[in-house]
Amino acid sequence: MIIFVRAILAVILLFIIMFIFYSKSGRFTFAKHLIIGTLILLLIGVIAFYEISGTKQSKLNRELLDAFNQNKTLVCKEHEVTSADFTFVGGTKVFTQKKAGQSIISIEDCEVK
């Protein structure tokens, strides 16, 4: 995810450099300057919003996982998840049941009881 954001920021930087280069050569009118500048600012705003929301979700997931590791009970939809009955799978961010039922519950559906 970080690589994706860095790639987009690199593209934005490239657009800004091209914008400055072409604006000095006189190829753009004021209206085009305004449109391109607005689009660049809008793209930067979307990336900032994406990063902030990702950071909030990551923090919430960390708090839930900490509570799970401290043997606290999590309520996930209609299930109560405890470390005695479930295992956390980090790659997919889900809880899997240790017994034969094999329930799979996403961490995003949980809250601390």
N, CA and C atoms as an extended XYZ file, in Angstrom:
339
Properties=species:S:1:pos:R:3:atomname:S:1:resname:S:1:resid:I:1 pbc="F F F"
N         0.822       -1.178        0.000 N   MET     1
C         0.000        0.000        0.000 CA  MET     1
C         0.874        1.251        0.000 C   MET     1
N         1.939        1.209        0.790 N   ILE     2
C         2.861        2.347        0.846 CA  ILE     2
C         3.519        2.558       -0.517 C   ILE     2
N         3.839        1.484       -1.198 N   ILE     3
C         4.468        1.594       -2.517 CA  ILE     3
C         3.521        2.274       -3.490 C   ILE     3
N         2.227        1.938       -3.409 N   PHE     4
C         1.220        2.550       -4.263 CA  PHE     4
C         1.158        4.055       -4.038 C   PHE     4
N         1.155        4.467       -2.799 N   VAL     5
C         1.084        5.899       -2.469 CA  VAL     5
C         2.346        6.611       -2.943 C   VAL     5
N         3.486        5.985       -2.743 N   ARG     6
C         4.739        6.609       -3.198 CA  ARG     6
C         4.771        6.743       -4.716 C   ARG     6
N         4.242        5.753       -5.419 N   ALA     7
C         4.200        5.827       -6.878 CA  ALA     7
C         3.298        6.969       -7.334 C   ALA     7
N         2.163        7.120       -6.685 N   ILE     8
C         1.255        8.217       -7.042 CA  ILE     8
C         1.894        9.566       -6.731 C   ILE     8
N         2.578        9.669       -5.598 N   LEU     9
C         3.258       10.926       -5.266 CA  LEU     9
C         4.364       11.240       -6.274 C   LEU     9
N         5.056       10.212       -6.756 N   ALA    10
C         6.085       10.422       -7.773 CA  ALA    10
C         5.460       10.923       -9.075 C   ALA    10
N         4.315       10.383       -9.443 N   VAL    11
C         3.618       10.838      -10.649 CA  VAL    11
C         3.166       12.283      -10.487 C   VAL    11
N         2.665       12.620       -9.298 N   ILE    12
C         2.253       14.004       -9.045 CA  ILE    12
C         3.439       14.940       -9.160 C   ILE    12
N         4.564       14.550       -8.600 N   LEU    13
C         5.770       15.375       -8.693 CA  LEU    13
C         6.183       15.553      -10.152 C   LEU    13
N         6.088       14.489      -10.936 N   LEU    14
C         6.409       14.582      -12.359 CA  LEU    14
C         5.463       15.551      -13.062 C   LEU    14
N         4.167       15.479      -12.751 N   PHE    15
C         3.207       16.406      -13.351 CA  PHE    15
C         3.499       17.848      -12.958 C   PHE    15
N         3.886       18.066      -11.717 N   ILE    16
C         4.206       19.425      -11.272 CA  ILE    16
C         5.423       19.958      -12.021 C   ILE    16
N         6.443       19.127      -12.182 N   ILE    17
C         7.637       19.559      -12.929 CA  ILE    17
C         7.288       19.858      -14.381 C   ILE    17
N         6.483       18.986      -14.998 N   MET    18
C         6.069       19.226      -16.388 CA  MET    18
C         5.220       20.491      -16.472 C   MET    18
N         4.354       20.684      -15.493 N   PHE    19
C         3.503       21.871      -15.465 CA  PHE    19
C         4.347       23.134      -15.410 C   PHE    19
N         5.347       23.147      -14.545 N   ILE    20
C         6.225       24.310      -14.428 CA  ILE    20
C         7.001       24.531      -15.723 C   ILE    20
N         7.515       23.448      -16.311 N   PHE    21
C         8.295       23.550      -17.555 CA  PHE    21
C         7.440       24.115      -18.688 C   PHE    21
N         6.245       23.560      -18.885 N   TYR    22
C         5.398       24.013      -19.985 CA  TYR    22
C         4.789       25.382      -19.732 C   TYR    22
N         4.585       25.737      -18.481 N   SER    23
C         4.014       27.051      -18.203 CA  SER    23
C         5.024       28.149      -18.514 C   SER    23
N         6.294       27.867      -18.322 N   LYS    24
C         7.321       28.871      -18.630 CA  LYS    24
C         7.517       29.019      -20.130 C   LYS    24
N         7.192       27.970      -20.891 N   SER    25
C         7.358       28.065      -22.339 CA  SER    25
C         6.181       28.784      -22.995 C   SER    25
N         5.156       29.106      -22.236 N   GLY    26
C         4.033       29.883      -22.760 CA  GLY    26
C         3.007       29.057      -23.502 C   GLY    26
N         2.985       27.757      -23.331 N   ARG    27
C         2.042       26.908      -24.051 CA  ARG    27
C         0.674       26.843      -23.390 C   ARG    27
N         0.569       27.282      -22.166 N   PHE    28
C        -0.698       27.203      -21.442 CA  PHE    28
C        -1.291       28.586      -21.241 C   PHE    28
N        -2.603       28.636      -21.309 N   THR    29
C        -3.309       29.867      -20.966 CA  THR    29
C        -3.558       29.861      -19.458 C   THR    29
N        -4.061       30.972      -18.951 N   PHE    30
C        -4.337       31.046      -17.520 CA  PHE    30
C        -5.392       30.027      -17.112 C   PHE    30
N        -6.391       29.826      -17.943 N   ALA    31
C        -7.453       28.853      -17.635 CA  ALA    31
C        -6.880       27.443      -17.521 C   ALA    31
N        -5.971       27.094      -18.421 N   LYS    32
C        -5.348       25.767      -18.351 CA  LYS    32
C        -4.481       25.633      -17.102 C   LYS    32
N        -3.789       26.712      -16.744 N   HIS    33
C        -3.013       26.710      -15.507 CA  HIS    33
C        -3.923       26.418      -14.312 C   HIS    33
N        -5.040       27.086      -14.282 N   LEU    34
C        -5.984       26.948      -13.183 CA  LEU    34
C        -6.570       25.533      -13.114 C   LEU    34
N        -6.926       24.987      -14.245 N   ILE    35
C        -7.501       23.636      -14.288 CA  ILE    35
C        -6.471       22.599      -13.850 C   ILE    35
N        -5.279       22.678      -14.378 N   ILE    36
C        -4.236       21.708      -14.036 CA  ILE    36
C        -3.848       21.835      -12.564 C   ILE    36
N        -3.710       23.050      -12.083 N   GLY    37
C        -3.381       23.259      -10.674 CA  GLY    37
C        -4.465       22.705       -9.755 C   GLY    37
N        -5.718       22.923      -10.123 N   THR    38
C        -6.833       22.396       -9.338 CA  THR    38
C        -6.830       20.871       -9.334 C   THR    38
N        -6.579       20.268      -10.487 N   LEU    39
C        -6.529       18.803      -10.571 CA  LEU    39
C        -5.400       18.224       -9.721 C   LEU    39
N        -4.263       18.888       -9.725 N   ILE    40
C        -3.136       18.414       -8.907 CA  ILE    40
C        -3.486       18.514       -7.426 C   ILE    40
N        -4.061       19.623       -7.008 N   LEU    41
C        -4.462       19.779       -5.607 CA  LEU    41
C        -5.541       18.780       -5.218 C   LEU    41
N        -6.471       18.514       -6.116 N   LEU    42
C        -7.520       17.533       -5.854 CA  LEU    42
C        -6.932       16.136       -5.687 C   LEU    42
N        -5.985       15.781       -6.525 N   LEU    43
C        -5.330       14.476       -6.433 CA  LEU    43
C        -4.547       14.342       -5.126 C   LEU    43
N        -3.867       15.390       -4.730 N   ILE    44
C        -3.137       15.375       -3.460 CA  ILE    44
C        -4.119       15.237       -2.296 C   ILE    44
N        -5.261       15.902       -2.371 N   GLY    45
C        -6.274       15.790       -1.329 CA  GLY    45
C        -6.845       14.382       -1.228 C   GLY    45
N        -7.081       13.743       -2.364 N   VAL    46
C        -7.596       12.372       -2.361 CA  VAL    46
C        -6.580       11.425       -1.738 C   VAL    46
N        -5.323       11.589       -2.056 N   ILE    47
C        -4.273       10.740       -1.477 CA  ILE    47
C        -4.180       10.967        0.028 C   ILE    47
N        -4.263       12.207        0.456 N   ALA    48
C        -4.208       12.497        1.893 CA  ALA    48
C        -5.392       11.860        2.614 C   ALA    48
N        -6.590       11.957        2.043 N   PHE    49
C        -7.768       11.336        2.643 CA  PHE    49
C        -7.596        9.819        2.726 C   PHE    49
N        -7.084        9.229        1.668 N   TYR    50
C        -6.857        7.781        1.628 CA  TYR    50
C        -5.872        7.353        2.717 C   TYR    50
N        -4.807        8.080        2.871 N   GLU    51
C        -3.800        7.762        3.883 CA  GLU    51
C        -4.345        7.923        5.294 C   GLU    51
N        -5.098        8.985        5.534 N   ILE    52
C        -5.644        9.229        6.862 CA  ILE    52
C        -6.644        8.136        7.232 C   ILE    52
N        -7.516        7.767        6.307 N   SER    53
C        -8.494        6.724        6.615 CA  SER    53
C        -7.809        5.374        6.803 C   SER    53
N        -6.769        5.089        6.036 N   GLY    54
C        -6.005        3.851        6.206 CA  GLY    54
C        -5.296        3.802        7.543 C   GLY    54
N        -4.791        4.924        7.988 N   THR    55
C        -4.108        5.002        9.273 CA  THR    55
C        -5.092        4.772       10.420 C   THR    55
N        -6.286        5.347       10.309 N   LYS    56
C        -7.301        5.151       11.351 CA  LYS    56
C        -7.705        3.688       11.444 C   LYS    56
N        -7.922        3.032       10.294 N   GLN    57
C        -8.312        1.625       10.294 CA  GLN    57
C        -7.185        0.762       10.848 C   GLN    57
N        -5.972        1.086       10.510 N   SER    58
C        -4.814        0.341       11.005 CA  SER    58
C        -4.696        0.466       12.521 C   SER    58
N        -4.924        1.649       13.040 N   LYS    59
C        -4.868        1.871       14.491 CA  LYS    59
C        -5.962        1.078       15.198 C   LYS    59
N        -7.167        1.084       14.633 N   LEU    60
C        -8.270        0.331       15.212 CA  LEU    60
C        -7.972       -1.172       15.200 C   LEU    60
N        -7.427       -1.672       14.092 N   ASN    61
C        -7.065       -3.090       14.019 CA  ASN    61
C        -6.004       -3.443       15.058 C   ASN    61
N        -5.042       -2.563       15.270 N   ARG    62
C        -3.986       -2.804       16.256 CA  ARG    62
C        -4.581       -2.870       17.661 C   ARG    62
N        -5.508       -1.969       17.964 N   GLU    63
C        -6.145       -1.982       19.288 CA  GLU    63
C        -6.941       -3.269       19.504 C   GLU    63
N        -7.659       -3.719       18.475 N   LEU    64
C        -8.419       -4.968       18.585 CA  LEU    64
C        -7.492       -6.166       18.771 C   LEU    64
N        -6.401       -6.189       18.042 N   LEU    65
C        -5.453       -7.295       18.159 CA  LEU    65
C        -4.770       -7.294       19.519 C   LEU    65
N        -4.454       -6.117       20.039 N   ASP    66
C        -3.877       -6.030       21.383 CA  ASP    66
C        -4.841       -6.567       22.426 C   ASP    66
N        -6.118       -6.193       22.301 N   ALA    67
C        -7.127       -6.693       23.242 CA  ALA    67
C        -7.252       -8.213       23.125 C   ALA    67
N        -7.221       -8.735       21.918 N   PHE    68
C        -7.299      -10.180       21.691 CA  PHE    68
C        -6.109      -10.886       22.339 C   PHE    68
N        -4.913      -10.327       22.170 N   ASN    69
C        -3.701      -10.925       22.745 CA  ASN    69
C        -3.670      -10.823       24.273 C   ASN    69
N        -4.430       -9.894       24.845 N   GLN    70
C        -4.521       -9.750       26.301 CA  GLN    70
C        -5.674      -10.580       26.874 C   GLN    70
N        -6.169      -11.526       26.073 N   ASN    71
C        -7.237      -12.451       26.469 CA  ASN    71
C        -8.563      -11.753       26.768 C   ASN    71
N        -8.791      -10.611       26.163 N   LYS    72
C       -10.082       -9.944       26.290 CA  LYS    72
C       -11.028      -10.518       25.238 C   LYS    72
N       -12.318      -10.390       25.475 N   THR    73
C       -13.312      -10.913       24.549 CA  THR    73
C       -13.676       -9.851       23.523 C   THR    73
N       -13.699      -10.250       22.256 N   LEU    74
C       -14.131       -9.379       21.174 CA  LEU    74
C       -15.513       -9.841       20.721 C   LEU    74
N       -16.364       -8.900       20.388 N   VAL    75
C       -17.669       -9.225       19.834 CA  VAL    75
C       -17.610       -8.945       18.342 C   VAL    75
N       -17.799       -9.998       17.562 N   CYS    76
C       -17.724       -9.905       16.103 CA  CYS    76
C       -19.032      -10.440       15.532 C   CYS    76
N       -19.887       -9.533       15.093 N   LYS    77
C       -21.238       -9.883       14.640 CA  LYS    77
C       -21.927      -10.676       15.736 C   LYS    77
N       -22.272      -11.939       15.512 N   GLU    78
C       -22.963      -12.724       16.531 CA  GLU    78
C       -22.017      -13.628       17.317 C   GLU    78
N       -20.707      -13.527       17.083 N   HIS    79
C       -19.721      -14.382       17.745 CA  HIS    79
C       -18.975      -13.624       18.837 C   HIS    79
N       -18.585      -14.352       19.856 N   GLU    80
C       -17.653      -13.828       20.843 CA  GLU    80
C       -16.312      -14.494       20.589 C   GLU    80
N       -15.310      -13.686       20.335 N   VAL    81
C       -13.991      -14.183       19.951 CA  VAL    81
C       -13.042      -14.026       21.132 C   VAL    81
N       -12.421      -15.126       21.531 N   THR    82
C       -11.392      -15.120       22.572 CA  THR    82
C       -10.174      -15.858       22.051 C   THR    82
N        -9.032      -15.592       22.669 N   SER    83
C        -7.804      -16.253       22.219 CA  SER    83
C        -7.813      -17.741       22.546 C   SER    83
N        -8.692      -18.183       23.448 N   ALA    84
C        -8.786      -19.609       23.771 CA  ALA    84
C        -9.476      -20.392       22.653 C   ALA    84
N       -10.396      -19.738       21.940 N   ASP    85
C       -11.182      -20.430       20.913 CA  ASP    85
C       -10.787      -20.079       19.482 C   ASP    85
N       -10.081      -18.973       19.288 N   PHE    86
C        -9.768      -18.505       17.939 CA  PHE    86
C        -8.276      -18.220       17.798 C   PHE    86
N        -7.835      -18.230       16.563 N   THR    87
C        -6.464      -17.868       16.203 CA  THR    87
C        -6.538      -16.699       15.220 C   THR    87
N        -5.610      -15.748       15.361 N   PHE    88
C        -5.579      -14.613       14.439 CA  PHE    88
C        -4.621      -14.912       13.299 C   PHE    88
N        -5.077      -14.699       12.061 N   VAL    89
C        -4.245      -14.873       10.865 CA  VAL    89
C        -3.905      -13.479       10.349 C   VAL    89
N        -2.640      -13.100       10.488 N   GLY    90
C        -2.222      -11.733       10.178 CA  GLY    90
C        -2.288      -11.352        8.717 C   GLY    90
N        -2.010      -12.289        7.832 N   GLY    91
C        -1.982      -11.961        6.401 CA  GLY    91
C        -3.329      -11.529        5.865 C   GLY    91
N        -4.378      -12.172        6.343 N   THR    92
C        -5.723      -11.851        5.870 CA  THR    92
C        -6.532      -11.071        6.888 C   THR    92
N        -5.968      -10.851        8.068 N   LYS    93
C        -6.609      -10.106        9.155 CA  LYS    93
C        -7.967      -10.695        9.516 C   LYS    93
N        -7.974      -12.004        9.764 N   VAL    94
C        -9.186      -12.711       10.166 CA  VAL    94
C        -8.894      -13.576       11.384 C   VAL    94
N        -9.957      -13.893       12.105 N   PHE    95
C        -9.885      -14.843       13.195 CA  PHE    95
C       -10.454      -16.165       12.692 C   PHE    95
N        -9.743      -17.266       12.944 N   THR    96
C       -10.247      -18.586       12.566 CA  THR    96
C       -10.471      -19.387       13.836 C   THR    96
N       -11.540      -20.158       13.830 N   GLN    97
C       -11.882      -20.956       14.997 CA  GLN    97
C       -10.976      -22.177       15.078 C   GLN    97
N       -10.533      -22.505       16.287 N   LYS    98
C        -9.629      -23.634       16.495 CA  LYS    98
C       -10.355      -24.969       16.387 C   LYS    98
N       -11.634      -24.999       16.698 N   LYS    99
C       -12.396      -26.241       16.692 CA  LYS    99
C       -12.846      -26.588       15.276 C   LYS    99
N       -13.626      -27.644       15.168 N   ALA   100
C       -14.027      -28.181       13.871 CA  ALA   100
C       -14.953      -27.263       13.078 C   ALA   100
N       -15.621      -26.320       13.718 N   GLY   101
C       -16.570      -25.455       13.027 CA  GLY   101
C       -15.921      -24.564       11.979 C   GLY   101
N       -14.682      -24.179       12.220 N   GLN   102
C       -13.891      -23.353       11.311 CA  GLN   102
C       -14.596      -22.067       10.867 C   GLN   102
N       -15.075      -21.296       11.814 N   SER   103
C       -15.613      -19.974       11.501 CA  SER   103
C       -14.467      -19.049       11.141 C   SER   103
N       -14.695      -18.217       10.146 N   ILE   104
C       -13.710      -17.217        9.734 CA  ILE   104
C       -14.375      -15.859        9.891 C   ILE   104
N       -13.757      -15.006       10.715 N   ILE   105
C       -14.347      -13.719       11.048 CA  ILE   105
C       -13.320      -12.625       10.785 C   ILE   105
N       -13.719      -11.604       10.028 N   SER   106
C       -12.838      -10.493        9.730 CA  SER   106
C       -12.661       -9.611       10.963 C   SER   106
N       -11.476       -9.068       11.122 N   ILE   107
C       -11.203       -8.200       12.271 CA  ILE   107
C       -11.999       -6.898       12.164 C   ILE   107
N       -12.379       -6.519       10.956 N   GLU   108
C       -13.126       -5.273       10.751 CA  GLU   108
C       -14.561       -5.367       11.279 C   GLU   108
N       -15.038       -6.601       11.532 N   ASP   109
C       -16.391       -6.799       12.065 CA  ASP   109
C       -16.422       -6.842       13.574 C   ASP   109
N       -15.304       -6.561       14.233 N   CYS   110
C       -15.193       -6.771       15.671 CA  CYS   110
C       -15.100       -5.466       16.454 C   CYS   110
N       -15.424       -5.593       17.735 N   GLU   111
C       -15.205       -4.525       18.700 CA  GLU   111
C       -14.948       -5.156       20.052 C   GLU   111
N       -14.286       -4.438       20.930 N   VAL   112
C       -13.942       -4.972       22.258 CA  VAL   112
C       -15.200       -4.981       23.105 C   VAL   112
N       -15.402       -6.086       23.811 N   LYS   113
C       -16.593       -6.228       24.668 CA  LYS   113
C       -16.432       -5.407       25.921 C   LYS   113
